[in-house]
Amino acid sequence: MNIYVANIPWKASEEQLKQLFAEYGEVSSAKIIMDKVTQRSRGFGFVEMPDDGAAQQAISSLNGFSFQGKNLVVNEARPREDRPSGGGGGFRRGGFNRQQ
């Protein structure tokens, strides 16, 4: 099961996150999402646990748990939604609309 974890303290490491969840069962991976520009933690991440029962126990036990001074938000990760291609916003050249 893929587990979403939010409100992770910036000073926390992936290894510390993995150890926290390992108290409830085997952890396949623990990943803290980093900002591409600053290379600092974005404060959320994902933990994968192969045993759904252990993962559910971890979710119910760790949601709201105080970890390094912050209360974690823990729930089952939802599948990534398909995002429409193209971009929103952005700079457009030309300052007026000319009609002919």
C-alpha positions in Angstrom: 0.0 0.0 0.0 1.2 3.5 -0.8 0.8 5.9 2.1 0.7 9.7 1.9 2.4 11.5 4.8 2.0 15.3 5.2 3.3 17.8 7.7 6.7 16.1 7.9 9.2 18.3 9.7 11.9 19.8 7.4 14.7 18.4 9.5 13.4 14.8 9.2 15.2 12.3 7.1 13.8 9.5 4.9 15.5 7.0 7.2 13.8 8.4 10.2 10.4 8.3 8.4 11.1 4.7 7.4 12.0 3.7 11.0 8.8 5.3 12.3 6.6 3.2 10.0 8.7 0.1 10.4 7.3 -0.2 13.9 4.1 -1.4 12.3 5.6 -3.7 9.6 7.9 -4.0 6.7 8.5 -0.8 4.8 9.5 -1.1 1.1 10.4 2.6 0.7 10.1 6.0 2.3 10.4 9.1 0.2 10.3 12.7 1.2 9.5 15.0 -1.7 12.1 17.7 -2.2 11.8 21.1 -3.9 13.6 21.1 -7.3 15.0 24.6 -6.9 15.9 24.8 -3.2 16.5 21.1 -2.5 14.6 21.5 0.8 11.8 19.2 1.9 8.4 20.2 0.8 6.9 18.7 4.0 5.3 15.7 2.5 6.2 12.3 1.2 5.2 8.7 0.6 5.8 5.4 2.4 5.2 2.0 0.8 4.3 -1.0 2.8 3.7 -4.4 1.2 1.3 -5.7 3.9 -2.1 -3.8 3.7 -3.0 -4.8 7.2 0.2 -3.4 8.7 -0.2 -0.3 6.5 -3.8 0.3 7.8 -2.5 -0.1 11.4 0.3 2.5 10.7 -2.2 4.9 9.2 -4.6 4.7 12.1 -1.8 4.9 14.7 0.3 7.6 13.1 -2.3 10.0 11.8 -2.1 13.0 14.2 1.1 11.5 15.8 3.6 14.1 17.0 6.8 13.5 15.1 9.7 15.8 15.9 7.3 18.4 17.1 4.7 18.3 14.2 1.5 16.3 14.0 1.6 14.1 11.0 -1.3 13.7 8.5 -1.3 10.1 7.3 -3.7 8.5 4.9 -3.8 6.1 2.0 -2.3 7.7 -1.1 -4.8 8.3 -3.9 -3.7 7.4 -7.5 -2.3 10.3 -9.4 -4.9 12.0 -11.5 -4.2 12.5 -15.2 -3.4 16.2 -15.7 -4.4 17.9 -18.9 -1.4 18.5 -21.2 -0.4 22.1 -22.0 0.1 24.8 -19.5 -2.0 27.3 -17.7 -1.0 30.8 -17.3 2.2 32.0 -18.7 3.4 35.0 -20.6 1.8 35.9 -23.9 3.4 38.3 -26.3 1.3 41.1 -27.9 -0.6 43.6 -25.9 -3.8 44.0 -27.9 -6.3 42.2 -30.0 -6.5 43.6 -33.5 -9.7 43.0 -35.5 -9.8 43.2 -39.3 
